């Protein structure tokens, strides 16, 4: 997603502050996917 974000920014579709670090986006999406995965696992354990 960080690569797509950078590409969109280069095409003028998306604007960040100059001090924005695209690794923040990568870390945020990793955290988000981890939370979704943990929730999915928790919900599957509840069914058993």
mmCIF entry with sequence, helices, sheets and N, C-alpha, C, O atoms, coordinates in Angstrom:
data_MODEL
# 
_entry.id   MODEL 
# 
_entity.id                         1 
_entity.type                       polymer 
_entity.pdbx_number_of_molecules   1 
# 
_entity_poly.entity_id                      1 
_entity_poly.type                           'polypeptide(L)' 
_entity_poly.nstd_linkage                   no 
_entity_poly.nstd_monomer                   no 
_entity_poly.pdbx_seq_one_letter_code       
;(UNK)(UNK)(UNK)(UNK)(UNK)(UNK)(UNK)(UNK)(UNK)(UNK)(UNK)(UNK)(UNK)(UNK)(UNK)(UNK)
(UNK)(UNK)(UNK)(UNK)(UNK)(UNK)(UNK)(UNK)(UNK)(UNK)(UNK)(UNK)(UNK)(UNK)(UNK)(UNK)
(UNK)(UNK)(UNK)(UNK)(UNK)(UNK)(UNK)(UNK)(UNK)(UNK)(UNK)(UNK)(UNK)(UNK)(UNK)(UNK)
;
_entity_poly.pdbx_seq_one_letter_code_can   XXXXXXXXXXXXXXXXXXXXXXXXXXXXXXXXXXXXXXXXXXXXXXXX 
_entity_poly.pdbx_strand_id                 A 
# 
loop_
_entity_poly_seq.entity_id 
_entity_poly_seq.num 
_entity_poly_seq.mon_id 
_entity_poly_seq.hetero 
1 1  UNK n 
1 2  UNK n 
1 3  UNK n 
1 4  UNK n 
1 5  UNK n 
1 6  UNK n 
1 7  UNK n 
1 8  UNK n 
1 9  UNK n 
1 10 UNK n 
1 11 UNK n 
1 12 UNK n 
1 13 UNK n 
1 14 UNK n 
1 15 UNK n 
1 16 UNK n 
1 17 UNK n 
1 18 UNK n 
1 19 UNK n 
1 20 UNK n 
1 21 UNK n 
1 22 UNK n 
1 23 UNK n 
1 24 UNK n 
1 25 UNK n 
1 26 UNK n 
1 27 UNK n 
1 28 UNK n 
1 29 UNK n 
1 30 UNK n 
1 31 UNK n 
1 32 UNK n 
1 33 UNK n 
1 34 UNK n 
1 35 UNK n 
1 36 UNK n 
1 37 UNK n 
1 38 UNK n 
1 39 UNK n 
1 40 UNK n 
1 41 UNK n 
1 42 UNK n 
1 43 UNK n 
1 44 UNK n 
1 45 UNK n 
1 46 UNK n 
1 47 UNK n 
1 48 UNK n 
# 
_struct_asym.id          A 
_struct_asym.entity_id   1 
# 
loop_
_struct_conf.conf_type_id 
_struct_conf.id 
_struct_conf.pdbx_PDB_helix_id 
_struct_conf.beg_label_comp_id 
_struct_conf.beg_label_asym_id 
_struct_conf.beg_label_seq_id 
_struct_conf.pdbx_beg_PDB_ins_code 
_struct_conf.end_label_comp_id 
_struct_conf.end_label_asym_id 
_struct_conf.end_label_seq_id 
_struct_conf.pdbx_end_PDB_ins_code 
_struct_conf.beg_auth_comp_id 
_struct_conf.beg_auth_asym_id 
_struct_conf.beg_auth_seq_id 
_struct_conf.end_auth_comp_id 
_struct_conf.end_auth_asym_id 
_struct_conf.end_auth_seq_id 
_struct_conf.pdbx_PDB_helix_class 
_struct_conf.details 
_struct_conf.pdbx_PDB_helix_length 
HELX_P HELX_P1 AA1 UNK A 2  ? UNK A 10 ? UNK A 2  UNK A 10 1 ? 9  
HELX_P HELX_P2 AA2 UNK A 22 ? UNK A 47 ? UNK A 22 UNK A 47 1 ? 26 
# 
_struct_conf_type.id          HELX_P 
_struct_conf_type.criteria    ? 
_struct_conf_type.reference   ? 
# 
loop_
_atom_site.group_PDB 
_atom_site.id 
_atom_site.type_symbol 
_atom_site.label_atom_id 
_atom_site.label_alt_id 
_atom_site.label_comp_id 
_atom_site.label_asym_id 
_atom_site.label_entity_id 
_atom_site.label_seq_id 
_atom_site.pdbx_PDB_ins_code 
_atom_site.Cartn_x 
_atom_site.Cartn_y 
_atom_site.Cartn_z 
_atom_site.occupancy 
_atom_site.B_iso_or_equiv 
_atom_site.pdbx_formal_charge 
_atom_site.auth_seq_id 
_atom_site.auth_comp_id 
_atom_site.auth_asym_id 
_atom_site.auth_atom_id 
_atom_site.pdbx_PDB_model_num 
ATOM 1   N N  . UNK A 1 1  ? 0.820   -1.192  0.000   1.00 0.00 ? 1  UNK A N  1 
ATOM 2   C CA . UNK A 1 1  ? 0.000   0.000   0.000   1.00 0.00 ? 1  UNK A CA 1 
ATOM 3   C C  . UNK A 1 1  ? 0.862   1.254   0.000   1.00 0.00 ? 1  UNK A C  1 
ATOM 4   O O  . UNK A 1 1  ? 0.500   2.260   -0.610  1.00 0.00 ? 1  UNK A O  1 
ATOM 5   N N  . UNK A 1 2  ? 1.990   1.198   0.674   1.00 0.00 ? 2  UNK A N  1 
ATOM 6   C CA . UNK A 1 2  ? 2.870   2.369   0.696   1.00 0.00 ? 2  UNK A CA 1 
ATOM 7   C C  . UNK A 1 2  ? 3.364   2.709   -0.707  1.00 0.00 ? 2  UNK A C  1 
ATOM 8   O O  . UNK A 1 2  ? 3.526   3.882   -1.041  1.00 0.00 ? 2  UNK A O  1 
ATOM 9   N N  . UNK A 1 3  ? 3.604   1.691   -1.527  1.00 0.00 ? 3  UNK A N  1 
ATOM 10  C CA . UNK A 1 3  ? 4.050   1.913   -2.908  1.00 0.00 ? 3  UNK A CA 1 
ATOM 11  C C  . UNK A 1 3  ? 2.926   2.552   -3.723  1.00 0.00 ? 3  UNK A C  1 
ATOM 12  O O  . UNK A 1 3  ? 3.163   3.484   -4.492  1.00 0.00 ? 3  UNK A O  1 
ATOM 13  N N  . UNK A 1 4  ? 1.705   2.048   -3.551  1.00 0.00 ? 4  UNK A N  1 
ATOM 14  C CA . UNK A 1 4  ? 0.558   2.617   -4.265  1.00 0.00 ? 4  UNK A CA 1 
ATOM 15  C C  . UNK A 1 4  ? 0.297   4.052   -3.810  1.00 0.00 ? 4  UNK A C  1 
ATOM 16  O O  . UNK A 1 4  ? -0.080  4.907   -4.612  1.00 0.00 ? 4  UNK A O  1 
ATOM 17  N N  . UNK A 1 5  ? 0.498   4.305   -2.528  1.00 0.00 ? 5  UNK A N  1 
ATOM 18  C CA . UNK A 1 5  ? 0.319   5.652   -2.001  1.00 0.00 ? 5  UNK A CA 1 
ATOM 19  C C  . UNK A 1 5  ? 1.326   6.612   -2.630  1.00 0.00 ? 5  UNK A C  1 
ATOM 20  O O  . UNK A 1 5  ? 0.976   7.727   -3.017  1.00 0.00 ? 5  UNK A O  1 
ATOM 21  N N  . UNK A 1 6  ? 2.563   6.175   -2.726  1.00 0.00 ? 6  UNK A N  1 
ATOM 22  C CA . UNK A 1 6  ? 3.613   7.010   -3.322  1.00 0.00 ? 6  UNK A CA 1 
ATOM 23  C C  . UNK A 1 6  ? 3.313   7.256   -4.800  1.00 0.00 ? 6  UNK A C  1 
ATOM 24  O O  . UNK A 1 6  ? 3.501   8.370   -5.289  1.00 0.00 ? 6  UNK A O  1 
ATOM 25  N N  . UNK A 1 7  ? 2.844   6.223   -5.522  1.00 0.00 ? 7  UNK A N  1 
ATOM 26  C CA . UNK A 1 7  ? 2.511   6.373   -6.936  1.00 0.00 ? 7  UNK A CA 1 
ATOM 27  C C  . UNK A 1 7  ? 1.349   7.360   -7.112  1.00 0.00 ? 7  UNK A C  1 
ATOM 28  O O  . UNK A 1 7  ? 1.385   8.208   -8.003  1.00 0.00 ? 7  UNK A O  1 
ATOM 29  N N  . UNK A 1 8  ? 0.331   7.250   -6.271  1.00 0.00 ? 8  UNK A N  1 
ATOM 30  C CA . UNK A 1 8  ? -0.804  8.173   -6.340  1.00 0.00 ? 8  UNK A CA 1 
ATOM 31  C C  . UNK A 1 8  ? -0.361  9.597   -6.048  1.00 0.00 ? 8  UNK A C  1 
ATOM 32  O O  . UNK A 1 8  ? -0.853  10.546  -6.658  1.00 0.00 ? 8  UNK A O  1 
ATOM 33  N N  . UNK A 1 9  ? 0.556   9.740   -5.128  1.00 0.00 ? 9  UNK A N  1 
ATOM 34  C CA . UNK A 1 9  ? 1.083   11.061  -4.799  1.00 0.00 ? 9  UNK A CA 1 
ATOM 35  C C  . UNK A 1 9  ? 1.853   11.636  -5.985  1.00 0.00 ? 9  UNK A C  1 
ATOM 36  O O  . UNK A 1 9  ? 1.742   12.827  -6.276  1.00 0.00 ? 9  UNK A O  1 
ATOM 37  N N  . UNK A 1 10 ? 2.627   10.809  -6.666  1.00 0.00 ? 10 UNK A N  1 
ATOM 38  C CA . UNK A 1 10 ? 3.384   11.261  -7.835  1.00 0.00 ? 10 UNK A CA 1 
ATOM 39  C C  . UNK A 1 10 ? 2.472   11.660  -8.996  1.00 0.00 ? 10 UNK A C  1 
ATOM 40  O O  . UNK A 1 10 ? 2.818   12.543  -9.781  1.00 0.00 ? 10 UNK A O  1 
ATOM 41  N N  . UNK A 1 11 ? 1.310   11.012  -9.109  1.00 0.00 ? 11 UNK A N  1 
ATOM 42  C CA . UNK A 1 11 ? 0.356   11.346  -10.167 1.00 0.00 ? 11 UNK A CA 1 
ATOM 43  C C  . UNK A 1 11 ? -0.503  12.551  -9.805  1.00 0.00 ? 11 UNK A C  1 
ATOM 44  O O  . UNK A 1 11 ? -1.280  13.031  -10.630 1.00 0.00 ? 11 UNK A O  1 
ATOM 45  N N  . UNK A 1 12 ? -0.367  13.041  -8.579  1.00 0.00 ? 12 UNK A N  1 
ATOM 46  C CA . UNK A 1 12 ? -1.126  14.202  -8.148  1.00 0.00 ? 12 UNK A CA 1 
ATOM 47  C C  . UNK A 1 12 ? -2.500  13.876  -7.592  1.00 0.00 ? 12 UNK A C  1 
ATOM 48  O O  . UNK A 1 12 ? -3.322  14.774  -7.408  1.00 0.00 ? 12 UNK A O  1 
ATOM 49  N N  . UNK A 1 13 ? -2.760  12.600  -7.322  1.00 0.00 ? 13 UNK A N  1 
ATOM 50  C CA . UNK A 1 13 ? -4.057  12.189  -6.804  1.00 0.00 ? 13 UNK A CA 1 
ATOM 51  C C  . UNK A 1 13 ? -4.144  12.279  -5.284  1.00 0.00 ? 13 UNK A C  1 
ATOM 52  O O  . UNK A 1 13 ? -5.233  12.240  -4.712  1.00 0.00 ? 13 UNK A O  1 
ATOM 53  N N  . UNK A 1 14 ? -2.994  12.399  -4.641  1.00 0.00 ? 14 UNK A N  1 
ATOM 54  C CA . UNK A 1 14 ? -2.925  12.321  -3.184  1.00 0.00 ? 14 UNK A CA 1 
ATOM 55  C C  . UNK A 1 14 ? -1.813  13.241  -2.717  1.00 0.00 ? 14 UNK A C  1 
ATOM 56  O O  . UNK A 1 14 ? -0.754  13.288  -3.342  1.00 0.00 ? 14 UNK A O  1 
ATOM 57  N N  . UNK A 1 15 ? -2.026  13.970  -1.638  1.00 0.00 ? 15 UNK A N  1 
ATOM 58  C CA . UNK A 1 15 ? -1.020  14.911  -1.143  1.00 0.00 ? 15 UNK A CA 1 
ATOM 59  C C  . UNK A 1 15 ? -0.793  14.672  0.346   1.00 0.00 ? 15 UNK A C  1 
ATOM 60  O O  . UNK A 1 15 ? -1.742  14.559  1.121   1.00 0.00 ? 15 UNK A O  1 
ATOM 61  N N  . UNK A 1 16 ? 0.461   14.596  0.727   1.00 0.00 ? 16 UNK A N  1 
ATOM 62  C CA . UNK A 1 16 ? 0.857   14.479  2.133   1.00 0.00 ? 16 UNK A CA 1 
ATOM 63  C C  . UNK A 1 16 ? 1.640   15.716  2.532   1.00 0.00 ? 16 UNK A C  1 
ATOM 64  O O  . UNK A 1 16 ? 2.056   16.511  1.690   1.00 0.00 ? 16 UNK A O  1 
ATOM 65  N N  . UNK A 1 17 ? 1.828   15.855  3.821   1.00 0.00 ? 17 UNK A N  1 
ATOM 66  C CA . UNK A 1 17 ? 2.738   16.881  4.320   1.00 0.00 ? 17 UNK A CA 1 
ATOM 67  C C  . UNK A 1 17 ? 4.159   16.491  3.920   1.00 0.00 ? 17 UNK A C  1 
ATOM 68  O O  . UNK A 1 17 ? 4.445   15.308  3.735   1.00 0.00 ? 17 UNK A O  1 
ATOM 69  N N  . UNK A 1 18 ? 5.030   17.448  3.789   1.00 0.00 ? 18 UNK A N  1 
ATOM 70  C CA . UNK A 1 18 ? 6.413   17.185  3.362   1.00 0.00 ? 18 UNK A CA 1 
ATOM 71  C C  . UNK A 1 18 ? 7.137   16.222  4.295   1.00 0.00 ? 18 UNK A C  1 
ATOM 72  O O  . UNK A 1 18 ? 7.981   15.446  3.847   1.00 0.00 ? 18 UNK A O  1 
ATOM 73  N N  . UNK A 1 19 ? 6.818   16.262  5.589   1.00 0.00 ? 19 UNK A N  1 
ATOM 74  C CA . UNK A 1 19 ? 7.537   15.426  6.554   1.00 0.00 ? 19 UNK A CA 1 
ATOM 75  C C  . UNK A 1 19 ? 6.934   14.026  6.704   1.00 0.00 ? 19 UNK A C  1 
ATOM 76  O O  . UNK A 1 19 ? 7.381   13.252  7.550   1.00 0.00 ? 19 UNK A O  1 
ATOM 77  N N  . UNK A 1 20 ? 5.923   13.694  5.891   1.00 0.00 ? 20 UNK A N  1 
ATOM 78  C CA . UNK A 1 20 ? 5.295   12.375  5.978   1.00 0.00 ? 20 UNK A CA 1 
ATOM 79  C C  . UNK A 1 20 ? 6.269   11.291  5.567   1.00 0.00 ? 20 UNK A C  1 
ATOM 80  O O  . UNK A 1 20 ? 6.980   11.422  4.571   1.00 0.00 ? 20 UNK A O  1 
ATOM 81  N N  . UNK A 1 21 ? 6.295   10.212  6.347   1.00 0.00 ? 21 UNK A N  1 
ATOM 82  C CA . UNK A 1 21 ? 7.135   9.057   6.062   1.00 0.00 ? 21 UNK A CA 1 
ATOM 83  C C  . UNK A 1 21 ? 6.219   7.919   5.595   1.00 0.00 ? 21 UNK A C  1 
ATOM 84  O O  . UNK A 1 21 ? 5.302   7.536   6.321   1.00 0.00 ? 21 UNK A O  1 
ATOM 85  N N  . UNK A 1 22 ? 6.449   7.386   4.420   1.00 0.00 ? 22 UNK A N  1 
ATOM 86  C CA . UNK A 1 22 ? 5.585   6.345   3.870   1.00 0.00 ? 22 UNK A CA 1 
ATOM 87  C C  . UNK A 1 22 ? 5.700   5.038   4.633   1.00 0.00 ? 22 UNK A C  1 
ATOM 88  O O  . UNK A 1 22 ? 4.847   4.164   4.477   1.00 0.00 ? 22 UNK A O  1 
ATOM 89  N N  . UNK A 1 23 ? 6.720   4.880   5.446   1.00 0.00 ? 23 UNK A N  1 
ATOM 90  C CA . UNK A 1 23 ? 6.810   3.688   6.293   1.00 0.00 ? 23 UNK A CA 1 
ATOM 91  C C  . UNK A 1 23 ? 5.725   3.723   7.371   1.00 0.00 ? 23 UNK A C  1 
ATOM 92  O O  . UNK A 1 23 ? 5.336   2.673   7.882   1.00 0.00 ? 23 UNK A O  1 
ATOM 93  N N  . UNK A 1 24 ? 5.234   4.907   7.722   1.00 0.00 ? 24 UNK A N  1 
ATOM 94  C CA . UNK A 1 24 ? 4.108   5.002   8.660   1.00 0.00 ? 24 UNK A CA 1 
ATOM 95  C C  . UNK A 1 24 ? 2.885   4.306   8.079   1.00 0.00 ? 24 UNK A C  1 
ATOM 96  O O  . UNK A 1 24 ? 2.147   3.634   8.800   1.00 0.00 ? 24 UNK A O  1 
ATOM 97  N N  . UNK A 1 25 ? 2.673   4.464   6.796   1.00 0.00 ? 25 UNK A N  1 
ATOM 98  C CA . UNK A 1 25 ? 1.555   3.807   6.127   1.00 0.00 ? 25 UNK A CA 1 
ATOM 99  C C  . UNK A 1 25 ? 1.738   2.298   6.168   1.00 0.00 ? 25 UNK A C  1 
ATOM 100 O O  . UNK A 1 25 ? 0.798   1.563   6.470   1.00 0.00 ? 25 UNK A O  1 
ATOM 101 N N  . UNK A 1 26 ? 2.943   1.837   5.867   1.00 0.00 ? 26 UNK A N  1 
ATOM 102 C CA . UNK A 1 26 ? 3.234   0.400   5.886   1.00 0.00 ? 26 UNK A CA 1 
ATOM 103 C C  . UNK A 1 26 ? 2.994   -0.170  7.279   1.00 0.00 ? 26 UNK A C  1 
ATOM 104 O O  . UNK A 1 26 ? 2.351   -1.210  7.418   1.00 0.00 ? 26 UNK A O  1 
ATOM 105 N N  . UNK A 1 27 ? 3.500   0.494   8.307   1.00 0.00 ? 27 UNK A N  1 
ATOM 106 C CA . UNK A 1 27 ? 3.327   0.023   9.683   1.00 0.00 ? 27 UNK A CA 1 
ATOM 107 C C  . UNK A 1 27 ? 1.849   0.041   10.075  1.00 0.00 ? 27 UNK A C  1 
ATOM 108 O O  . UNK A 1 27 ? 1.374   -0.884  10.734  1.00 0.00 ? 27 UNK A O  1 
ATOM 109 N N  . UNK A 1 28 ? 1.130   1.070   9.680   1.00 0.00 ? 28 UNK A N  1 
ATOM 110 C CA . UNK A 1 28 ? -0.295  1.155   9.994   1.00 0.00 ? 28 UNK A CA 1 
ATOM 111 C C  . UNK A 1 28 ? -1.099  0.039   9.357   1.00 0.00 ? 28 UNK A C  1 
ATOM 112 O O  . UNK A 1 28 ? -1.969  -0.545  10.003  1.00 0.00 ? 28 UNK A O  1 
ATOM 113 N N  . UNK A 1 29 ? -0.821  -0.265  8.097   1.00 0.00 ? 29 UNK A N  1 
ATOM 114 C CA . UNK A 1 29 ? -1.535  -1.346  7.439   1.00 0.00 ? 29 UNK A CA 1 
ATOM 115 C C  . UNK A 1 29 ? -1.162  -2.705  8.021   1.00 0.00 ? 29 UNK A C  1 
ATOM 116 O O  . UNK A 1 29 ? -2.016  -3.586  8.115   1.00 0.00 ? 29 UNK A O  1 
ATOM 117 N N  . UNK A 1 30 ? 0.087   -2.891  8.408   1.00 0.00 ? 30 UNK A N  1 
ATOM 118 C CA . UNK A 1 30 ? 0.479   -4.151  9.057   1.00 0.00 ? 30 UNK A CA 1 
ATOM 119 C C  . UNK A 1 30 ? -0.264  -4.325  10.375  1.00 0.00 ? 30 UNK A C  1 
ATOM 120 O O  . UNK A 1 30 ? -0.742  -5.417  10.681  1.00 0.00 ? 30 UNK A O  1 
ATOM 121 N N  . UNK A 1 31 ? -0.361  -3.260  11.150  1.00 0.00 ? 31 UNK A N  1 
ATOM 122 C CA . UNK A 1 31 ? -1.097  -3.310  12.408  1.00 0.00 ? 31 UNK A CA 1 
ATOM 123 C C  . UNK A 1 31 ? -2.574  -3.599  12.153  1.00 0.00 ? 31 UNK A C  1 
ATOM 124 O O  . UNK A 1 31 ? -3.171  -4.423  12.846  1.00 0.00 ? 31 UNK A O  1 
ATOM 125 N N  . UNK A 1 32 ? -3.162  -2.937  11.178  1.00 0.00 ? 32 UNK A N  1 
ATOM 126 C CA . UNK A 1 32 ? -4.567  -3.140  10.845  1.00 0.00 ? 32 UNK A CA 1 
ATOM 127 C C  . UNK A 1 32 ? -4.827  -4.585  10.426  1.00 0.00 ? 32 UNK A C  1 
ATOM 128 O O  . UNK A 1 32 ? -5.772  -5.207  10.911  1.00 0.00 ? 32 UNK A O  1 
ATOM 129 N N  . UNK A 1 33 ? -4.003  -5.122  9.537   1.00 0.00 ? 33 UNK A N  1 
ATOM 130 C CA . UNK A 1 33 ? -4.189  -6.502  9.082   1.00 0.00 ? 33 UNK A CA 1 
ATOM 131 C C  . UNK A 1 33 ? -3.996  -7.475  10.242  1.00 0.00 ? 33 UNK A C  1 
ATOM 132 O O  . UNK A 1 33 ? -4.719  -8.467  10.339  1.00 0.00 ? 33 UNK A O  1 
ATOM 133 N N  . UNK A 1 34 ? -3.036  -7.205  11.118  1.00 0.00 ? 34 UNK A N  1 
ATOM 134 C CA . UNK A 1 34 ? -2.829  -8.051  12.297  1.00 0.00 ? 34 UNK A CA 1 
ATOM 135 C C  . UNK A 1 34 ? -4.040  -8.059  13.212  1.00 0.00 ? 34 UNK A C  1 
ATOM 136 O O  . UNK A 1 34 ? -4.421  -9.108  13.732  1.00 0.00 ? 34 UNK A O  1 
ATOM 137 N N  . UNK A 1 35 ? -4.645  -6.900  13.412  1.00 0.00 ? 35 UNK A N  1 
ATOM 138 C CA . UNK A 1 35 ? -5.847  -6.836  14.251  1.00 0.00 ? 35 UNK A CA 1 
ATOM 139 C C  . UNK A 1 35 ? -7.013  -7.587  13.613  1.00 0.00 ? 35 UNK A C  1 
ATOM 140 O O  . UNK A 1 35 ? -7.753  -8.288  14.304  1.00 0.00 ? 35 UNK A O  1 
ATOM 141 N N  . UNK A 1 36 ? -7.177  -7.444  12.315  1.00 0.00 ? 36 UNK A N  1 
ATOM 142 C CA . UNK A 1 36 ? -8.243  -8.166  11.613  1.00 0.00 ? 36 UNK A CA 1 
ATOM 143 C C  . UNK A 1 36 ? -8.014  -9.671  11.710  1.00 0.00 ? 36 UNK A C  1 
ATOM 144 O O  . UNK A 1 36 ? -8.956  -10.430 11.935  1.00 0.00 ? 36 UNK A O  1 
ATOM 145 N N  . UNK A 1 37 ? -6.768  -10.103 11.540  1.00 0.00 ? 37 UNK A N  1 
ATOM 146 C CA . UNK A 1 37 ? -6.431  -11.531 11.635  1.00 0.00 ? 37 UNK A CA 1 
ATOM 147 C C  . UNK A 1 37 ? -6.705  -12.060 13.046  1.00 0.00 ? 37 UNK A C  1 
ATOM 148 O O  . UNK A 1 37 ? -7.247  -13.154 13.205  1.00 0.00 ? 37 UNK A O  1 
ATOM 149 N N  . UNK A 1 38 ? -6.333  -11.288 14.063  1.00 0.00 ? 38 UNK A N  1 
ATOM 150 C CA . UNK A 1 38 ? -6.574  -11.703 15.448  1.00 0.00 ? 38 UNK A CA 1 
ATOM 151 C C  . UNK A 1 38 ? -8.073  -11.782 15.735  1.00 0.00 ? 38 UNK A C  1 
ATOM 152 O O  . UNK A 1 38 ? -8.525  -12.724 16.386  1.00 0.00 ? 38 UNK A O  1 
ATOM 153 N N  . UNK A 1 39 ? -8.836  -10.822 15.266  1.00 0.00 ? 39 UNK A N  1 
ATOM 154 C CA . UNK A 1 39 ? -10.281 -10.836 15.456  1.00 0.00 ? 39 UNK A CA 1 
ATOM 155 C C  . UNK A 1 39 ? -10.909 -12.034 14.750  1.00 0.00 ? 39 UNK A C  1 
ATOM 156 O O  . UNK A 1 39 ? -11.799 -12.688 15.294  1.00 0.00 ? 39 UNK A O  1 
ATOM 157 N N  . UNK A 1 40 ? -10.444 -12.313 13.546  1.00 0.00 ? 40 UNK A N  1 
ATOM 158 C CA . UNK A 1 40 ? -10.954 -13.460 12.789  1.00 0.00 ? 40 UNK A CA 1 
ATOM 159 C C  . UNK A 1 40 ? -10.669 -14.759 13.547  1.00 0.00 ? 40 UNK A C  1 
ATOM 160 O O  . UNK A 1 40 ? -11.550 -15.611 13.663  1.00 0.00 ? 40 UNK A O  1 
ATOM 161 N N  . UNK A 1 41 ? -9.463  -14.915 14.058  1.00 0.00 ? 41 UNK A N  1 
ATOM 162 C CA . UNK A 1 41 ? -9.121  -16.096 14.837  1.00 0.00 ? 41 UNK A CA 1 
ATOM 163 C C  . UNK A 1 41 ? -9.956  -16.212 16.102  1.00 0.00 ? 41 UNK A C  1 
ATOM 164 O O  . UNK A 1 41 ? -10.392 -17.304 16.465  1.00 0.00 ? 41 UNK A O  1 
ATOM 165 N N  . UNK A 1 42 ? -10.181 -15.082 16.774  1.00 0.00 ? 42 UNK A N  1 
ATOM 166 C CA . UNK A 1 42 ? -10.987 -15.073 17.985  1.00 0.00 ? 42 UNK A CA 1 
ATOM 167 C C  . UNK A 1 42 ? -12.422 -15.487 17.681  1.00 0.00 ? 42 UNK A C  1 
ATOM 168 O O  . UNK A 1 42 ? -13.022 -16.260 18.428  1.00 0.00 ? 42 UNK A O  1 
ATOM 169 N N  . UNK A 1 43 ? -12.970 -14.971 16.581  1.00 0.00 ? 43 UNK A N  1 
ATOM 170 C CA . UNK A 1 43 ? -14.347 -15.328 16.220  1.00 0.00 ? 43 UNK A CA 1 
ATOM 171 C C  . UNK A 1 43 ? -14.464 -16.799 15.842  1.00 0.00 ? 43 UNK A C  1 
ATOM 172 O O  . UNK A 1 43 ? -15.478 -17.429 16.142  1.00 0.00 ? 43 UNK A O  1 
ATOM 173 N N  . UNK A 1 44 ? -13.450 -17.358 15.189  1.00 0.00 ? 44 UNK A N  1 
ATOM 174 C CA . UNK A 1 44 ? -13.481 -18.773 14.821  1.00 0.00 ? 44 UNK A CA 1 
ATOM 175 C C  . UNK A 1 44 ? -13.381 -19.660 16.046  1.00 0.00 ? 44 UNK A C  1 
ATOM 176 O O  . UNK A 1 44 ? -13.983 -20.733 16.072  1.00 0.00 ? 44 UNK A O  1 
ATOM 177 N N  . UNK A 1 45 ? -12.628 -19.239 17.077  1.00 0.00 ? 45 UNK A N  1 
ATOM 178 C CA . UNK A 1 45 ? -12.520 -20.019 18.311  1.00 0.00 ? 45 UNK A CA 1 
ATOM 179 C C  . UNK A 1 45 ? -13.840 -20.024 19.060  1.00 0.00 ? 45 UNK A C  1 
ATOM 180 O O  . UNK A 1 45 ? -14.154 -21.004 19.735  1.00 0.00 ? 45 UNK A O  1 
ATOM 181 N N  . UNK A 1 46 ? -14.612 -18.972 18.963  1.00 0.00 ? 46 UNK A N  1 
ATOM 182 C CA . UNK A 1 46 ? -15.894 -18.889 19.653  1.00 0.00 ? 46 UNK A CA 1 
ATOM 183 C C  . UNK A 1 46 ? -16.900 -19.904 19.089  1.00 0.00 ? 46 UNK A C  1 
ATOM 184 O O  . UNK A 1 46 ? -17.766 -20.383 19.820  1.00 0.00 ? 46 UNK A O  1 
ATOM 185 N N  . UNK A 1 47 ? -16.792 -20.228 17.816  1.00 0.00 ? 47 UNK A N  1 
ATOM 186 C CA . UNK A 1 47 ? -17.725 -21.175 17.182  1.00 0.00 ? 47 UNK A CA 1 
ATOM 187 C C  . UNK A 1 47 ? -17.475 -22.606 17.596  1.00 0.00 ? 47 UNK A C  1 
ATOM 188 O O  . UNK A 1 47 ? -18.404 -23.414 17.629  1.00 0.00 ? 47 UNK A O  1 
ATOM 189 N N  . UNK A 1 48 ? -16.250 -22.931 17.909  1.00 0.00 ? 48 UNK A N  1 
ATOM 190 C CA . UNK A 1 48 ? -15.900 -24.339 18.204  1.00 0.00 ? 48 UNK A CA 1 
ATOM 191 C C  . UNK A 1 48 ? -16.375 -24.797 19.533  1.00 0.00 ? 48 UNK A C  1 
ATOM 192 O O  . UNK A 1 48 ? -16.152 -25.948 19.906  1.00 0.00 ? 48 UNK A O  1 
# 
